[in-house]
Amino acid sequence: MVEFMPPRPEISLIAIVGYAFFAFLIGLAATPSFVRFLRKNRIGKQLRVESVDGRGASIFRKYHKDKYGTPTMGGILIWLSIVVTVLFSRSLSFYGAVDHSILQRGEVYLPLLTLVFLGLLGAIDDYINVSISNKKGGLNVFPKVIVLLLFSTIGSWWFISKLGISQIHVPFVGSYDLGFWYIPVFFFIVIGTANAVNVTDGLDGLAAGLLIIAYTSLAIVAFLSGYTVLASFCAVTAGAIAAFLWHNVPPALFFMGDTGSLALGGTLGVIALMTDNIIVLPFIGFVFVIEMLSVIIQLLSKKLRGGKKVFLAAPIHHHFEALDWGESKVTMRLWIIGSFFALIGIFIGIAG
């Protein structure tokens, strides 16, 4: 772990599991009312009519035509469950029921702020998409990227000027000070992770299951490194996502939306930066990386090879759908792959 984060008060493993379970229960309890609210206000998924390159998304429409109108913006429920749990831990600490809460400035303020800010950005995008049925995907890509760049600029400035961080750790090799170049690295990690999770969120339960794996992995690395407060936050996040996944397995009761994928993806990147585990992140989020690369490869191939495709459809989970694997089989196999590489990431993060 990086040296700028001094060890915080310890939170026991039992308490960590308890907080995660509390977040899970909060999410489960709130789901029926939340879904009724979404249905009453007709906040449902719009069927995608264009592929990533702007052409017709025929394969997507073939396999997902029955999902039109399914409630979306479920990510709000996820990050609200996290916020409620963090505040609950603070109230327990305030009244003396526990010695320390999860709400600690050194380890939780940054990821919590990231979660809420990107969650609100994603919620705006989702709402515009639903309310005006914008066929290009809600909030125009350009302003959304601008907001992400602005957030990353502030975040990288905070890391360098306030926390004195400009280095990355290469497992089994050592740490290297990047100086000014830490800023583009910060941009790449936060924006890249947010968009990679967003791209992966295309099958029932796929992104949610992989996010649980990723956050649980970071919780293990943080806990074994002595950062139990941050481990608690990661565990709570995993618990809140698990409550969503309970109702998101095929057929999904509701979808995460950008308000979930952008927030949880960007926060994953920030935590990796905080713990100096950005080299480990591609292992913990291996499927997210592959999904994003499949989109990039498909776009480049179409542009440079006269419209020829590498995959039947992109992101790659739609390619497997087009091979008639079936949605559940694609999801479970990618979960297995994600779990395997996350385990490698945990070993590297601890031993490296």
N, C-alpha and C positions, 0 to 999 in steps of 0.2 A: 504494500500500500504506500501511497505517497506520504511524504513527511509533513505536508502542510496540515493534515488532519490529525491533531493530537487525539489520543484515546479519550473517549467520552465515558460517562458513567455506564456501568454495565447493566444490561437488561438480560435476564436469565432466558435460557432456551425455552423453558415452560411458558414464560410471559410472551415470548415471540410467537410461539405456536398459538397461544391464547388470543393474541391480537389478530393474527391471521384468520383464526376461526371466527372471531367477532366480525371482521370485515366480510367474511363469507356469509354469515347469518344476516347481516345488515342488507347485503345485496339480495339474498333470497327473499327476505321479508318485504323488501321494497319493490320487487319485480312486478307482482300483479298490478299494483296501483299505477306503477310507472308505465307499463304496457297499455293499460286502459287509457291513460292520459295520451299516449302516442296515437292510439287508434281513434280516440275521440277527436283529436285535432288533425287526423289524417297525415301524420308524419310518417310516411312510408317510403320505401325504396323506389326510386325511379329506374326503369330498365335501361341499361346502357345501350346506346345505339351506335357508338363509335368505338373502334379499337384504339390502342395506344398511339397509332400513327394517323388517326383521324378517319380511317376507312370504316366500312361496315363491320360490326362485331357479330357476324353470323353465328359463329360457334358459341359465343357467350349467350346469345339469345336462344339458341337451340336448347341449351342445358339449364338455363336459368329463367325461362319465360314464366314459370309458375311462382317465382319469388316477387313478382311485381306487387308493390303495395305492402310488403312485409314491413312492420315498424322498424325504424332505424334510430340513430342517435343514442343507442344503448350505452355508448361510452360515458355519457353523463352520469349514468348510474354507477359505473365503475369508479370514476374519480371522486364522485360524491361519497361513495362508501369509504374510500381511502381517507378523505378529509374528515369524515365523521369519526372514523376510528382513531385518527391522530388526535383529534380534539377530545375524544373520550379518554385516551391515555393521559392527556394533559389534565383533564378534570380529576382523574384518579390520583395523579401526582399532587394536584393542588389541595385535595382533601386528605392527603396522607395515606391513601390506600396502597400506593406504591412509592418507591423511592424516586424513580425517574420516569419521565415520559418519553414518547417518541419525538415530540416536538423540540428538537435541539438545533440551535442555529448552525453549528459546525457541520452537521451531517445531513439534515433533513430540509432546511429552508430552500436550498437550491433545487433539489429534485421536486419538492412540493410546488414551488413557484412555477417550474417548468411544466409540470403536469397540468396545473390549472390554466396557465396562459395558453398553452398549445391546445388544451381541451376547449377553451373558449373560441380560439381561432377555428378549430375543426367544427365546432357547433354552428358558427356563422356560415361556414361552407355548406354544412349539411342542411341548414334551414333554408338557405337560398336555393339549394338544389331541389328541395321538396316544395317550397312555396311557389317558385316560378317555373319548375320543371325545366331548368336550363339543360339542354341536351349536351352541352359541353362540359358538364360536371360541376355545376354550382359556381362558387367563387372563381373568377378568372385566375388561371395559374400564375400569371405574372404578379399581381398584388400579393397573392399568398406567399410566393417565393420571397418577395420584398420584405414581408413581415417576418418570415423565418430568418432572413439575412439580418434584419435589424435586431431580432432577439439574439441571434448568434453573436453579433457584434458586441452587444452589451454583456453577454455571457463570457465571451473570450476576454473582454476588457477586465471583467471582474476577477477572472481566474489569474490573469497576469499581474494586474495592478494591486488588487486587494489581497489575493491569496499567495501571490508570488510564485505562481505555477507556470512554467513554460517548457517542462520536460516530459518525455514519454519514457516508459520503462519497456525494454525489450526483454522478455523472459529468457533467463539463462545467459544473457549477454551483459546487460547493464542499462543505466539510464542516460539519456541524451538530452541536453538543453537545446530546444529549437529556436529560442528567442522569438523574433517576430513571426517566424513560420508556424508558431503554435496557433496563430489566429486562423489561417486557412485549414489547419488540421481540425480545429474546433468546429469550424463551419461544416467541414466534410462529415465529421462524426455525427453531429446533432441533426443536420438537415438530411444526411444520407440515411440515418437510422429511422428517422420519422417517416421518410418517403418509402423506405424499404418495407416497413411494417404496413404502411398504407396500401402498397402494391400487393402484399401478401393476403390482405383481408378480402379474399374473393370467394372463399368456400365456407360453408357452415362449420364453425369451430376451428378452422385452420389457424388463423392468426392468434386467437385466444389461447389455444393449447400451446402454441410455440412461445407465446409471451409468458405463460405460467412456467414453462421450462426455463426460459431465459432469466426471469426474475428470481426463481428459486435458486438457480445456479449462482447468481450474483449474491444472493442472501447467504449461501454457504461459504463463498469466498470471503465475504465481508465478516461473517461471524468467526471463521477460523483465523482471520487476521486481527481479531480483537475489536472490530467496529460493530458492536452489537446494536447500536441505535440505527445505523444505516441498514443493517441486516433485518431489523424489525420492519423498517419501511418497505424493503423489498418483499418481505414475507407478507405484509399486509396487502401490498399491491397484487401479489400472486393470489391471495385469498379472495380479494375483490373480483379479480378476473375469473376465478374459479366459479363464483356465483353466477356470473354472466354466462360462462361456458355451460353451466348446468342446463340452461334454457337455449343455448346456441348450437348444440349438437343437432345434426340433421334429423328432421327438418327444423330450422331455426325459428324460435318464437319471435325474435327480434335481432337486429344487426347492430354491430358496434358503431359503424359510421366513422367519418373522419375525426369526430370529436373524441373517439377512443383510440384509433390507430395512430394519429399524429401525436397525441398526448403521450401515450404509452411508449411509442417508438422514440420520440425525442427525449423523454425522461430516461429511457434505457441508455441512450448515448451519454447523457449528462452524468449518470451514475458511473458508467465506465470511465469517463474522464476524471471524475472525482477520485476514483479508486486506482487510477493509473493502470487500467486494464483494457486499453483500447486495442492492444494486440490480441488480447484474449476474446474481445467482443465478437470478431468474425466466427469464432468457434461456438460461442454461446448462442449467437444468432445466425448460425450457418445457413439455415433455409431462407432467412430474410435476405442474405447476401445473394444466394443463388436466384431467388425470385427477381431481385433488382437487376442482376446481371442478365437474366433471360430477356428482360424488357429492353435493356440497352443493346444487346446482341441482335435482337429482332429488328429494332429500329435502324441500326447501322446496316444490317444486311439488306433491308428493303431500300435504303437510300443509296448504298454503294453497289448493289447487285441488281439494279433494275426492278425492284419490287419483289425479288425472291426472298422467301422466308426460311429461317432455320427451324423454327418450331411451327406446329400446326396452329398454335395460338400462344400469345404471351399475356400475362406472366406464365411461367412454366406449369403451374397447376392446371391451367386451362388446356395446355398441350396434353397432359395426362388424361384430362376429361375427354378430349377429342379422340383419344385412343380407347375410349369406352371402359376405362377402369372403374368408373363410378365415383361419385363425390366422396362417400365415406371411405372408400379404399384409398383414394388419393390423400385425403386428410390424415388418416391413420399412418400411412407409410411415411409421409413427411414428418409426422410427430416422432416416429421411430428414428428417422435420420437425424432430426433435431436433437433428440435425447442423447443419441450416441456422440455427436460432436460437442454437445454441451458438457458431457462427462469429461471429454478430453480437455475442454476449456477449463473446467474446475481443477483438474490436475495441474494444468499449466499455470493457472492463476495462483495456486497454493505453492507449488514447488518452484516456480520460476521467479 
